[in-house]
Amino acid sequence: MLMARFANRGQNARAKKSTEDLTRRTPHQARAKETLNAIFEATARILERRGRKALNTNYIASRAGICIGTLYQYFPNKEAILISMARALIESDSAALRAALSRSHHEHSKEPYRLVIRALIAELEKRRETRRAAIDTLIAEGLGDERAMSVQALADAVTVKTGQLFPQRESPLSPAAVFVITRAVNGVLRATIEEKSDLLGTPEFEDELVRLVGNYVEENAAR
């Protein structure tokens, strides 16, 4: 028991240190932001073309067109780069979700929630290898709670927009129902990335996800 406590403390300390040391220099000027974007773009291209095993800071710096010393001004290692990219992906997902929710307010179909599902799929279609490596690193470095928080944010949004997303319902979804729906959709989407499925992005895949949500909501309403 005592050893487990010390192990947990060590893990927490490493996660905290990883977060604190993530970015050595915060970009404020346009040139600094361009450098940061070049690092991210170079990292993504390496991951998409050669995979995680080929990734190292020297290679990233070379592909970004900067010296290794410049890269180290911003990040201490490749893991820090991937964590920053994972956070950017999470924010991009959230922005796409917010935009889809806004559009669904004007959707006159029977399935306005399809727009949300379509938006999430579109985000996952972008650079799948990069997403997998970035999110895996976030979790491996003890920062997986950040991803979990983004899924909970989706659940909160669905709770608030129940009437808008599911206009045929006469009552709001229960917290348990929202939890099941959002985690089911998230789990299926995550599986397509982890398993490198060719289904992602196909009309059939979108239809099945829409059917999954629609059938569950309909069954839940009948109880």
Buried (B, 14 or more C-beta within 10 A) or exposed (E): EEEEEEEEEEEEEEBEEBBEEBBEEEBEEEEBEEBBEBBBEBBBBBBEEEEBEEBEBEBBBBBBEBEEEBBBBBBBBBBBBBBBBBBEBBEEBBEBBEEBBEBBEEBEEEBBBBBBBBBBBBBBEEBBBBBBBBBBBBBEBBBBEBBEEBBBBBBEBBBEBBEBBBBEBEEEBEEEBBBBBBBBBBEBBBEBBEEEBEEBBEEEBBEEBBEBBBEBBEEBBEE
